[in-house]
Amino acid sequence: ELFEDRLDVRIEAVYAYSEQTGRDWYTHVNGELHPSGGAQLSQDIIVNADFLDPAGRVLATSAQGFSSASFYGFETFSFCVDVGGADVAKVRLYPKPG
């Protein structure tokens, strides 16, 4: 929440799941980005997703950007990564200035 507070945004409605398609394993994460106050972002934002194994090692990363010029209310994000059958124990989501 420290990153969210610093950038005046909230990450909400997060849902994650894994699925096997043939020999591949995918982990999906969906959610919403909201401004903390009002309906507009004060700056461009990038939402990052880190996928970690049980030992805390980063298996994969992904990012999605949001433009303050076209943002209004909230936006959804969706990440899908192939983790090669590894056990994803945690997904870390955090915003960064864009």
C-alpha positions as CSV (number, residue, x, y, z in Angstrom):
1,E,0.0,0.0,0.0
2,L,3.0,2.3,0.4
3,F,3.4,2.6,-3.4
4,E,-0.3,3.1,-3.9
5,D,-0.4,5.9,-1.2
6,R,2.6,7.6,-2.7
7,L,1.0,7.6,-6.2
8,D,-2.5,8.3,-5.0
9,V,-4.1,5.2,-6.5
10,R,-5.7,2.0,-5.3
11,I,-5.5,-1.5,-6.8
12,E,-8.8,-3.4,-6.2
13,A,-10.9,-6.4,-7.2
14,V,-7.9,-8.6,-7.8
15,Y,-8.5,-12.2,-8.9
16,A,-5.8,-14.7,-9.8
17,Y,-5.9,-18.3,-11.1
18,S,-3.7,-20.8,-12.9
19,E,-4.6,-23.1,-15.7
20,Q,-3.0,-25.8,-17.8
21,T,-3.3,-25.6,-21.6
22,G,-1.7,-28.6,-23.1
23,R,1.8,-28.8,-21.7
24,D,1.8,-25.1,-20.7
25,W,0.9,-23.6,-17.3
26,Y,-0.5,-20.0,-17.2
27,T,-1.1,-17.8,-14.3
28,H,-3.7,-15.0,-14.8
29,V,-4.2,-11.9,-12.7
30,N,-7.1,-9.5,-13.2
31,G,-8.0,-6.3,-11.3
32,E,-8.8,-2.7,-11.3
33,L,-6.8,0.5,-10.9
34,H,-8.6,3.4,-9.2
35,P,-7.5,7.0,-8.3
36,S,-7.6,7.5,-4.5
37,G,-9.6,10.7,-4.9
38,G,-11.7,11.8,-7.8
39,A,-12.0,10.2,-11.2
40,Q,-8.6,11.1,-12.8
41,L,-5.0,10.0,-12.4
42,S,-2.6,12.8,-11.4
43,Q,0.1,11.2,-13.6
44,D,0.6,8.2,-16.0
45,I,0.8,4.9,-14.0
46,I,2.3,1.5,-14.7
47,V,0.9,-1.5,-12.8
48,N,3.6,-4.2,-12.3
49,A,3.0,-7.8,-11.5
50,D,5.7,-10.1,-10.1
51,F,5.1,-13.8,-9.9
52,L,7.0,-15.5,-7.1
53,D,7.7,-19.1,-6.1
54,P,7.4,-20.5,-2.5
55,A,11.0,-19.4,-1.9
56,G,10.3,-15.8,-2.9
57,R,12.1,-16.0,-6.2
58,V,10.7,-14.0,-9.1
59,L,9.5,-16.4,-11.8
60,A,8.1,-13.8,-14.2
61,T,7.1,-10.2,-14.4
62,S,4.6,-8.2,-16.5
63,A,3.5,-4.6,-16.7
64,Q,0.6,-2.6,-18.1
65,G,0.5,1.2,-18.5
66,F,-2.3,3.7,-17.9
67,S,-2.4,7.2,-19.4
68,S,-3.6,10.0,-17.3
69,A,-4.9,11.8,-20.4
70,S,-7.4,9.1,-21.2
71,F,-8.2,7.7,-17.8
72,Y,-11.5,8.3,-16.2
73,G,-13.0,6.6,-13.1
74,F,-11.2,3.2,-13.1
75,E,-9.5,0.9,-15.6
76,T,-9.1,-2.9,-15.6
77,F,-5.9,-4.7,-16.0
78,S,-5.1,-8.3,-17.0
79,F,-1.8,-10.2,-16.8
80,C,-1.2,-13.7,-18.2
81,V,2.2,-15.3,-17.9
82,D,3.6,-18.8,-18.7
83,V,5.4,-20.0,-15.6
84,G,6.6,-23.2,-17.1
85,G,4.8,-25.4,-14.6
86,A,6.5,-23.7,-11.6
87,D,4.5,-23.2,-8.4
88,V,3.3,-19.6,-8.1
89,A,3.0,-18.9,-4.4
90,K,2.5,-15.2,-4.6
91,V,1.7,-12.4,-7.0
92,R,3.0,-8.9,-6.1
93,L,1.1,-6.0,-7.7
94,Y,2.4,-2.5,-7.4
95,P,2.1,0.8,-9.2
96,K,5.0,2.9,-10.5
97,P,5.1,6.3,-12.2
98,G,4.7,6.0,-15.9
